[in-house]
Amino acid sequence: MVKKVLFVALLLIPFKDIFAQQDQGNLLTVYLDCRNCDSGFIRSEINFINFVSDQSVSEVHLIVTAQGTGSGGVQYTLNYIGLNALETLSNQLIYNSYDSDTGEERRNGLVRYIKLGLIPFLTEKEALSNFDVTFSGAKNSGPKVQNNDKWKSWTFEIGGNTYVSGEESKTNTNINGYLRARRITDQWKIQVNYDQNNRREVYKNTDDSTGEVTKSIYSTSSQGVWGLVGYSISDHWSIGSYMSGGSSSRDNIDLRFGGTPSIEYSFFPYREYARREVILRYGVFASFYDYTEQTIYNKDTEFLVRQELAFSMDLTKPWGSIRAGVNGRHYLHDFSKNRLNMNFRISARIVRGFSVFFNSYYSIINDQLSLSGAGLTEEEKLTNTKQQATSYSYSGSVGFSVSFGSIYNNVVNTRF
Protein backbone atom coordinates (compact mmCIF):
# COMPACT_ATOMS: atom_id res chain seq x y z
CA MET A 1 0.00 0.00 0.00
CA VAL A 2 2.80 2.39 0.89
CA LYS A 3 4.48 1.67 -2.43
CA LYS A 4 1.28 2.50 -4.37
CA VAL A 5 0.75 5.75 -2.46
CA LEU A 6 4.32 6.83 -3.13
CA PHE A 7 3.94 5.97 -6.80
CA VAL A 8 0.80 8.09 -7.26
CA ALA A 9 1.96 11.02 -5.11
CA LEU A 10 5.34 11.26 -6.84
CA LEU A 11 4.09 10.70 -10.37
CA LEU A 12 5.37 14.04 -11.60
CA ILE A 13 8.41 14.63 -9.41
CA PRO A 14 10.86 17.25 -10.74
CA PHE A 15 14.10 15.66 -9.54
CA LYS A 16 16.62 18.29 -8.49
CA ASP A 17 20.27 18.45 -9.54
CA ILE A 18 21.38 19.26 -6.00
CA PHE A 19 22.19 15.59 -5.44
CA ALA A 20 25.09 15.97 -7.85
CA GLN A 21 26.71 18.20 -5.27
CA GLN A 22 26.56 15.63 -2.48
CA ASP A 23 29.43 13.49 -1.38
CA GLN A 24 29.44 10.11 -3.14
CA GLY A 25 29.49 8.23 0.14
CA ASN A 26 26.08 9.67 1.12
CA LEU A 27 24.35 8.67 -2.10
CA LEU A 28 22.39 5.49 -2.78
CA THR A 29 24.54 3.00 -4.70
CA VAL A 30 22.78 1.13 -7.53
CA TYR A 31 23.98 -1.71 -9.76
CA LEU A 32 22.14 -1.44 -13.10
CA ASP A 33 21.43 -4.79 -14.78
CA CYS A 34 19.72 -3.59 -17.95
CA ARG A 35 18.72 -5.88 -20.82
CA ASN A 36 17.67 -4.26 -24.13
CA CYS A 37 17.74 -0.67 -22.87
CA ASP A 38 19.99 2.39 -23.18
CA SER A 39 22.04 2.06 -19.99
CA GLY A 40 24.27 5.02 -20.91
CA PHE A 41 21.27 7.33 -21.17
CA ILE A 42 19.87 6.08 -17.85
CA ARG A 43 23.13 6.79 -16.03
CA SER A 44 23.40 10.24 -17.59
CA GLU A 45 19.85 11.26 -16.63
CA ILE A 46 19.75 10.08 -13.00
CA ASN A 47 22.29 12.08 -11.01
CA PHE A 48 20.98 11.72 -7.45
CA ILE A 49 22.39 8.21 -6.98
CA ASN A 50 25.72 6.49 -7.59
CA PHE A 51 25.72 3.80 -10.28
CA VAL A 52 28.41 1.25 -9.45
CA SER A 53 30.05 -1.35 -11.65
CA ASP A 54 30.16 -4.09 -9.02
CA GLN A 55 26.98 -5.64 -7.64
CA SER A 56 28.62 -6.73 -4.37
CA VAL A 57 29.14 -3.12 -3.21
CA SER A 58 25.71 -1.83 -4.24
CA GLU A 59 22.69 -1.21 -2.01
CA VAL A 60 20.17 -1.80 -4.81
CA HIS A 61 20.33 -4.28 -7.68
CA LEU A 62 18.06 -2.96 -10.44
CA ILE A 63 17.09 -5.57 -13.06
CA VAL A 64 15.33 -4.20 -16.15
CA THR A 65 13.83 -6.71 -18.60
CA ALA A 66 11.85 -6.01 -21.77
CA GLN A 67 9.09 -7.94 -23.52
CA GLY A 68 7.13 -7.06 -26.66
CA THR A 69 3.42 -6.34 -26.21
CA GLY A 70 0.52 -7.30 -28.42
CA SER A 71 0.18 -3.74 -29.75
CA GLY A 72 3.78 -3.62 -30.93
CA GLY A 73 5.08 -1.72 -27.92
CA VAL A 74 7.48 -2.78 -25.19
CA GLN A 75 6.72 -3.68 -21.59
CA TYR A 76 9.59 -3.08 -19.16
CA THR A 77 9.64 -4.87 -15.81
CA LEU A 78 11.74 -3.07 -13.18
CA ASN A 79 12.80 -5.24 -10.24
CA TYR A 80 14.54 -3.48 -7.34
CA ILE A 81 16.39 -5.82 -4.98
CA GLY A 82 17.78 -4.39 -1.76
CA LEU A 83 21.28 -5.52 -0.81
CA ASN A 84 23.56 -5.23 2.20
CA ALA A 85 22.01 -2.71 4.65
CA LEU A 86 18.83 -2.48 2.51
CA GLU A 87 18.30 -6.20 1.96
CA THR A 88 14.85 -6.10 3.58
CA LEU A 89 13.51 -3.77 0.87
CA SER A 90 12.28 -4.67 -2.61
CA ASN A 91 10.13 -3.07 -5.26
CA GLN A 92 8.70 -3.77 -8.71
CA LEU A 93 7.21 -1.47 -11.35
CA ILE A 94 5.84 -2.07 -14.85
CA TYR A 95 6.37 0.51 -17.59
CA ASN A 96 4.48 0.13 -20.88
CA SER A 97 5.80 1.92 -23.95
CA TYR A 98 3.44 2.20 -26.90
CA ASP A 99 4.26 1.29 -30.49
CA SER A 100 3.65 4.92 -31.47
CA ASP A 101 6.32 6.18 -29.04
CA THR A 102 9.57 7.45 -30.48
CA GLY A 103 12.87 6.15 -29.12
CA GLU A 104 13.26 9.38 -27.15
CA GLU A 105 9.79 9.09 -25.58
CA ARG A 106 10.43 5.45 -24.71
CA ARG A 107 13.72 5.98 -22.93
CA ASN A 108 12.51 9.13 -21.13
CA GLY A 109 9.49 7.21 -19.84
CA LEU A 110 11.72 4.38 -18.64
CA VAL A 111 13.99 6.80 -16.78
CA ARG A 112 10.95 8.38 -15.12
CA TYR A 113 9.75 5.01 -13.83
CA ILE A 114 13.23 4.04 -12.64
CA LYS A 115 13.34 7.22 -10.55
CA LEU A 116 9.93 6.50 -9.03
CA GLY A 117 10.92 2.97 -8.08
CA LEU A 118 13.93 4.23 -6.13
CA ILE A 119 11.77 6.24 -3.68
CA PRO A 120 11.46 3.52 -0.96
CA PHE A 121 15.24 3.08 -0.94
CA LEU A 122 15.92 6.82 -0.83
CA THR A 123 13.85 7.13 2.33
CA GLU A 124 16.41 4.94 4.07
CA LYS A 125 19.14 7.34 2.98
CA GLU A 126 17.19 10.36 4.32
CA ALA A 127 17.30 11.85 0.85
CA LEU A 128 13.64 12.75 0.32
CA SER A 129 14.12 16.11 2.05
CA ASN A 130 15.83 17.26 -1.15
CA PHE A 131 12.80 16.57 -3.38
CA ASP A 132 9.84 18.75 -4.28
CA VAL A 133 6.47 17.19 -5.15
CA THR A 134 4.08 18.70 -7.69
CA PHE A 135 0.78 17.37 -8.98
CA SER A 136 -1.04 18.69 -12.04
CA GLY A 137 -4.23 16.66 -11.91
CA ALA A 138 -5.11 13.35 -13.45
CA LYS A 139 -3.35 14.16 -16.71
CA ASN A 140 -2.15 11.11 -18.64
CA SER A 141 0.55 11.92 -21.16
CA GLY A 142 0.36 8.52 -22.83
CA PRO A 143 -2.10 7.45 -25.53
CA LYS A 144 -5.58 6.65 -24.25
CA VAL A 145 -6.90 3.14 -24.74
CA GLN A 146 -10.23 3.42 -26.54
CA ASN A 147 -13.01 0.91 -26.02
CA ASN A 148 -14.09 1.23 -29.67
CA ASP A 149 -10.80 -0.02 -31.14
CA LYS A 150 -11.56 -0.42 -34.84
CA TRP A 151 -8.60 -2.77 -35.24
CA LYS A 152 -9.85 -5.12 -32.48
CA SER A 153 -6.30 -5.37 -31.04
CA TRP A 154 -4.78 -6.46 -34.40
CA THR A 155 -1.39 -5.04 -35.43
CA PHE A 156 0.45 -5.50 -38.73
CA GLU A 157 4.01 -5.04 -39.94
CA ILE A 158 5.53 -5.28 -43.42
CA GLY A 159 9.25 -5.01 -44.11
CA GLY A 160 12.18 -6.09 -46.19
CA ASN A 161 15.87 -5.58 -46.75
CA THR A 162 18.60 -6.24 -49.25
CA TYR A 163 22.31 -6.82 -48.73
CA VAL A 164 25.00 -6.68 -51.41
CA SER A 165 28.71 -7.40 -51.05
CA GLY A 166 31.46 -8.30 -53.45
CA GLU A 167 34.96 -8.10 -54.78
CA GLU A 168 36.60 -8.53 -58.17
CA SER A 169 35.86 -12.26 -58.45
CA LYS A 170 32.74 -12.62 -56.33
CA THR A 171 29.34 -10.99 -55.83
CA ASN A 172 26.86 -11.84 -53.09
CA THR A 173 23.23 -10.63 -53.06
CA ASN A 174 20.58 -11.25 -50.41
CA ILE A 175 16.96 -10.09 -50.66
CA ASN A 176 14.55 -10.69 -47.78
CA GLY A 177 10.98 -9.69 -46.99
CA TYR A 178 8.47 -10.36 -44.24
CA LEU A 179 4.91 -9.83 -43.09
CA ARG A 180 3.71 -9.94 -39.46
CA ALA A 181 0.18 -9.95 -38.07
CA ARG A 182 -0.75 -10.47 -34.44
CA ARG A 183 -3.54 -10.06 -31.96
CA ILE A 184 -2.64 -10.45 -28.28
CA THR A 185 -5.06 -10.08 -25.39
CA ASP A 186 -5.11 -11.47 -21.85
CA GLN A 187 -7.02 -14.50 -23.10
CA TRP A 188 -5.87 -14.98 -26.71
CA LYS A 189 -2.58 -14.94 -28.60
CA ILE A 190 -2.80 -15.04 -32.41
CA GLN A 191 0.25 -14.59 -34.64
CA VAL A 192 0.98 -15.08 -38.34
CA ASN A 193 4.47 -14.58 -39.81
CA TYR A 194 5.54 -14.82 -43.45
CA ASP A 195 9.19 -14.71 -44.57
CA GLN A 196 10.81 -14.71 -48.01
CA ASN A 197 14.59 -15.15 -48.41
CA ASN A 198 16.71 -15.23 -51.55
CA ARG A 199 20.50 -15.57 -51.81
CA ARG A 200 22.58 -15.42 -55.00
CA GLU A 201 26.35 -15.81 -55.33
CA VAL A 202 28.27 -15.20 -58.55
CA TYR A 203 31.89 -16.34 -58.95
CA LYS A 204 34.06 -15.06 -61.82
CA ASN A 205 36.90 -17.21 -63.12
CA THR A 206 39.50 -15.85 -65.55
CA ASP A 207 41.56 -18.14 -67.74
CA ASP A 208 45.18 -16.98 -67.44
CA SER A 209 46.08 -18.09 -70.97
CA THR A 210 43.08 -16.85 -72.96
CA GLY A 211 41.71 -14.15 -70.65
CA GLU A 212 38.25 -15.65 -71.00
CA VAL A 213 35.91 -14.94 -68.07
CA THR A 214 33.39 -17.57 -66.97
CA LYS A 215 30.74 -17.23 -64.30
CA SER A 216 29.44 -19.75 -61.78
CA ILE A 217 26.10 -18.88 -60.22
CA TYR A 218 24.72 -20.45 -57.04
CA SER A 219 21.42 -19.46 -55.49
CA THR A 220 19.01 -20.54 -52.79
CA SER A 221 15.49 -19.41 -52.02
CA SER A 222 13.03 -20.16 -49.28
CA GLN A 223 9.69 -18.92 -48.10
CA GLY A 224 7.74 -19.84 -45.05
CA VAL A 225 4.58 -19.05 -43.15
CA TRP A 226 4.12 -19.74 -39.45
CA GLY A 227 1.04 -19.26 -37.34
CA LEU A 228 -0.10 -19.67 -33.75
CA VAL A 229 -3.42 -19.60 -31.97
CA GLY A 230 -3.13 -19.85 -28.18
CA TYR A 231 -5.77 -19.68 -25.45
CA SER A 232 -5.10 -19.07 -21.74
CA ILE A 233 -6.90 -21.52 -19.49
CA SER A 234 -5.35 -20.37 -16.20
CA ASP A 235 -2.19 -18.88 -14.71
CA HIS A 236 -0.38 -22.15 -15.48
CA TRP A 237 -2.14 -23.85 -18.42
CA SER A 238 -2.60 -22.92 -22.08
CA ILE A 239 -3.82 -24.73 -25.18
CA GLY A 240 -3.33 -23.85 -28.80
CA SER A 241 -2.24 -24.85 -32.25
CA TYR A 242 0.76 -24.16 -34.47
CA MET A 243 0.76 -24.24 -38.25
CA SER A 244 3.58 -23.85 -40.74
CA GLY A 245 4.20 -24.12 -44.45
CA GLY A 246 6.63 -23.08 -47.15
CA SER A 247 9.33 -24.23 -49.53
CA SER A 248 13.14 -24.41 -49.57
CA SER A 249 15.48 -25.11 -52.49
CA ARG A 250 18.28 -25.98 -50.05
CA ASP A 251 16.13 -28.53 -48.19
CA ASN A 252 14.76 -30.17 -51.38
CA ILE A 253 11.18 -29.09 -50.56
CA ASP A 254 8.83 -27.65 -53.17
CA LEU A 255 5.92 -27.44 -50.74
CA ARG A 256 5.21 -28.31 -47.13
CA PHE A 257 2.30 -27.51 -44.84
CA GLY A 258 0.99 -28.84 -41.56
CA GLY A 259 -0.24 -28.09 -38.08
CA THR A 260 -0.36 -29.32 -34.50
CA PRO A 261 -2.59 -29.13 -31.46
CA SER A 262 -0.47 -28.34 -28.39
CA ILE A 263 -0.81 -28.00 -24.65
CA GLU A 264 1.53 -26.02 -22.41
CA TYR A 265 2.16 -25.93 -18.67
CA SER A 266 4.01 -23.13 -16.87
CA PHE A 267 5.54 -24.16 -13.54
CA PHE A 268 5.27 -20.54 -12.37
CA PRO A 269 2.45 -18.07 -13.08
CA TYR A 270 2.86 -16.57 -16.55
CA ARG A 271 2.96 -13.05 -15.10
CA GLU A 272 6.34 -13.84 -13.49
CA TYR A 273 8.07 -14.21 -16.89
CA ALA A 274 10.47 -11.32 -16.18
CA ARG A 275 12.14 -13.15 -13.26
CA ARG A 276 11.48 -16.85 -13.83
CA GLU A 277 9.88 -18.92 -16.56
CA VAL A 278 9.82 -22.72 -16.76
CA ILE A 279 7.66 -24.18 -19.54
CA LEU A 280 6.71 -27.70 -20.63
CA ARG A 281 4.93 -28.10 -24.00
CA TYR A 282 3.60 -31.13 -25.90
CA GLY A 283 2.14 -31.39 -29.39
CA VAL A 284 1.47 -33.73 -32.31
CA PHE A 285 2.47 -32.27 -35.70
CA ALA A 286 0.97 -33.60 -38.97
CA SER A 287 2.40 -32.34 -42.27
CA PHE A 288 2.48 -32.96 -46.03
CA TYR A 289 5.69 -32.74 -48.09
CA ASP A 290 6.17 -32.40 -51.84
CA TYR A 291 9.87 -32.82 -52.69
CA THR A 292 11.83 -31.18 -55.50
CA GLU A 293 13.80 -34.37 -56.20
CA GLN A 294 13.13 -37.91 -55.06
CA THR A 295 14.52 -38.42 -51.56
CA ILE A 296 17.02 -40.99 -50.32
CA TYR A 297 13.96 -42.98 -49.16
CA ASN A 298 12.48 -42.93 -52.72
CA LYS A 299 9.72 -40.50 -51.82
CA ASP A 300 8.30 -37.82 -54.11
CA THR A 301 5.56 -36.85 -51.68
CA GLU A 302 4.59 -38.07 -48.23
CA PHE A 303 2.39 -37.36 -45.22
CA LEU A 304 4.19 -37.43 -41.88
CA VAL A 305 3.11 -37.25 -38.24
CA ARG A 306 5.49 -36.59 -35.38
CA GLN A 307 5.11 -35.85 -31.69
CA GLU A 308 7.12 -33.14 -29.93
CA LEU A 309 7.98 -32.43 -26.29
CA ALA A 310 9.79 -29.22 -25.33
CA PHE A 311 11.13 -27.96 -22.02
CA SER A 312 12.48 -24.43 -21.57
CA MET A 313 13.77 -22.44 -18.61
CA ASP A 314 14.68 -18.77 -18.26
CA LEU A 315 15.75 -17.52 -14.83
CA THR A 316 16.99 -14.03 -13.94
CA LYS A 317 18.77 -13.75 -10.61
CA PRO A 318 20.82 -11.01 -8.88
CA TRP A 319 24.01 -12.95 -9.65
CA GLY A 320 23.21 -13.48 -13.33
CA SER A 321 20.91 -15.53 -15.55
CA ILE A 322 20.34 -19.07 -16.80
CA ARG A 323 18.61 -20.12 -20.00
CA ALA A 324 18.18 -23.73 -21.02
CA GLY A 325 16.01 -25.79 -23.29
CA VAL A 326 15.49 -29.36 -24.50
CA ASN A 327 13.33 -30.19 -27.52
CA GLY A 328 12.73 -33.78 -28.64
CA ARG A 329 10.67 -35.15 -31.50
CA HIS A 330 10.20 -38.34 -33.50
CA TYR A 331 8.03 -39.58 -36.36
CA LEU A 332 5.25 -41.96 -35.43
CA HIS A 333 5.82 -44.29 -38.41
CA ASP A 334 9.47 -44.86 -37.39
CA PHE A 335 10.72 -43.93 -33.92
CA SER A 336 14.33 -44.12 -35.13
CA LYS A 337 13.69 -40.99 -37.21
CA ASN A 338 14.13 -38.48 -34.41
CA ARG A 339 15.90 -35.30 -33.32
CA LEU A 340 17.01 -33.92 -29.98
CA ASN A 341 17.96 -30.24 -29.60
CA MET A 342 19.63 -28.93 -26.44
CA ASN A 343 20.78 -25.43 -25.52
CA PHE A 344 22.22 -23.92 -22.38
CA ARG A 345 23.47 -20.47 -21.43
CA ILE A 346 24.68 -19.15 -18.09
CA SER A 347 26.04 -15.73 -17.21
CA ALA A 348 27.24 -15.38 -13.63
CA ARG A 349 29.27 -13.20 -11.29
CA ILE A 350 31.57 -15.64 -9.45
CA VAL A 351 33.24 -13.17 -7.09
CA ARG A 352 33.56 -9.42 -6.92
CA GLY A 353 34.90 -8.13 -10.23
CA PHE A 354 34.96 -11.55 -11.94
CA SER A 355 32.16 -12.79 -14.22
CA VAL A 356 31.91 -15.70 -16.64
CA PHE A 357 29.52 -16.81 -19.37
CA PHE A 358 29.01 -20.09 -21.18
CA ASN A 359 26.77 -20.74 -24.17
CA SER A 360 26.22 -24.06 -25.94
CA TYR A 361 23.96 -25.74 -28.48
CA TYR A 362 23.92 -29.39 -29.55
CA SER A 363 21.57 -31.29 -31.82
CA ILE A 364 21.39 -35.05 -32.43
CA ILE A 365 19.94 -35.46 -35.94
CA ASN A 366 18.32 -38.63 -37.26
CA ASP A 367 15.36 -37.24 -39.22
CA GLN A 368 16.66 -35.77 -42.50
CA LEU A 369 13.90 -37.33 -44.55
CA SER A 370 14.03 -34.70 -47.31
CA LEU A 371 17.64 -35.35 -48.45
CA SER A 372 17.87 -35.65 -52.23
CA GLY A 373 18.50 -39.13 -53.56
CA ALA A 374 20.54 -37.65 -56.44
CA GLY A 375 23.33 -36.66 -54.08
CA LEU A 376 25.33 -33.42 -54.04
CA THR A 377 28.02 -32.05 -56.32
CA GLU A 378 31.26 -30.72 -54.88
CA GLU A 379 30.16 -27.16 -55.72
CA GLU A 380 26.87 -27.61 -53.86
CA LYS A 381 28.75 -28.91 -50.82
CA LEU A 382 31.23 -26.02 -50.83
CA THR A 383 28.62 -23.30 -51.35
CA ASN A 384 26.10 -24.91 -48.96
CA THR A 385 23.27 -24.56 -51.47
CA LYS A 386 21.95 -28.05 -50.74
CA GLN A 387 21.38 -29.73 -47.41
CA GLN A 388 24.04 -32.29 -46.47
CA ALA A 389 23.62 -35.42 -44.39
CA THR A 390 24.80 -35.13 -40.79
CA SER A 391 24.14 -36.91 -37.50
CA TYR A 392 24.78 -33.88 -35.29
CA SER A 393 25.42 -30.14 -35.17
CA TYR A 394 26.86 -27.97 -32.41
CA SER A 395 27.99 -24.49 -31.46
CA GLY A 396 29.35 -22.93 -28.30
CA SER A 397 31.23 -20.07 -26.70
CA VAL A 398 32.81 -19.35 -23.34
CA GLY A 399 34.32 -16.19 -21.90
CA PHE A 400 35.04 -14.15 -18.83
CA SER A 401 35.52 -10.57 -17.70
CA VAL A 402 37.61 -9.07 -14.90
CA SER A 403 37.03 -5.53 -13.65
CA PHE A 404 38.76 -3.54 -10.95
CA GLY A 405 39.38 0.08 -9.99
CA SER A 406 36.82 2.74 -9.14
CA ILE A 407 33.38 1.34 -8.44
CA TYR A 408 31.59 4.52 -9.50
CA ASN A 409 30.04 4.46 -12.93
CA ASN A 410 28.00 7.65 -13.30
CA VAL A 411 29.75 9.55 -16.09
CA VAL A 412 28.82 9.06 -19.74
CA ASN A 413 31.29 10.49 -22.28
CA THR A 414 30.49 10.01 -25.98
CA ARG A 415 33.53 11.83 -27.43
CA PHE A 416 35.33 9.91 -30.14
JOHUKA-V974970 format. One line per field, one symbol per residue. burial: I if it has 24 or more other ideal C-beta (glycine too) atoms within 12 Angstrom, else O. A space follows every 10 residues. Layout:
# JOHUKA-V974970
burial=???
This chain:
# JOHUKA-V974970
burial=OOOOOIIOOI IOIOIOOOIO OOOOOOIIII IIIIIOIIIO OIIOIIIIII IIIIIOIIII IIIIIIIOII IIIIIIIIII IIIOOIOOIO IIIIIIIIOO IOOOOIIIII IIIIIIIIII IIOOIOIIOI IOOOOOOOOO OOOOOOOOOO OOIOIOOOOO OOOOOOOOOO OOOOOOOOOI IIIIOOOOII IIIIIIIIII IIOOOOOOOO OOOOOOOIII IIIIIIIIII OOOOOOOIII IIIIIIIIII IIIIIIIIII IIIIIIOOOI OOIIIIIIII IIIIIIIOII IIOOIOOOIO OIOIIIIIII IIIIIIOIII IIIIIIIIII IOOOOOOIII IIIIIIIOIO OOOOIOOOOO OOIOOOIIII IIOOOOOOOO OOIOIIIIOO OOOOOOOOOO OOOOOOIOII OOOOOO
